[in-house]
Amino acid sequence: MAEEYEKMTVAELKELLKAADLPVSGKKSDLIARLVEANESEEVTSNDSEEDWDDDGDWDEDVVEGHVAKQKPVLDEDTKAALALRAEQKKKTPSFRRTEWFRYKRLSRSGWRAPHGMDSKQRRNYKYRSALVRVGHGKVATARGLHPSGFREVMVQNTLDLETIDPETEAARVGRSVGGRKREMIYSRADELGIRVLNRRRDV
């Protein structure tokens, strides 16, 4: 990591420090040391959090009274290979940032927006600007739309929506506007039908 920082200019290093809310004063060696130290602390934090969370990013593995174990999808070999390839491709995909994301906090928190300005350095693909969303960053078509676990997600708003789900290939995702009482009913019915709920809450 330090070698990559050595190839960057002081201006680029300061942009990275600003984005991480770190001091930008000092010589180039000081800036690099500060970035390396911040990356090491982030790696330690991420390793600690990986021990507490799923690989899939959902919470339904926690031991909850009356809850069954996570269901696994029935996948063919081609789909398994496509999911594995997509996971490898995702590691190499750059993080897409909005124009001037390093200058304004509100832009760093917002999602990607394509640059349109005639003189936009990001649109003109200047080397020190963040990557642009392109067709070449697309993933394996076979695995497109699949959850990392291999299930195809189905949005659920009530218990009746669960009746049409195939528990072997599909999983439920409860809508964000669903209230707590109805959410409990959906969880109970999903457990009866053997359907996996991808965004199951810890406290319900």
Buried (B, 14 or more C-beta within 10 A) or exposed (E): EEEEBEEBEEEBBBBBBBBEEBEBEEEBEEBBBBBEEBBEEEEEEEEEEEEEEBEBEBBBBEEBEEBEEBBEBEBEEEBEBBBEBBBEBEEEEEEBBBBBBBEEEEBBEEEEEEBEEEEBBBBEEEEEBBEBEEEEBEBBEEBEEBBBBBBEBBEBEEBEBBEEBEBEBBBBBBBEEBEEEBBEEBBEBBBEEEBBBBBBBEEB
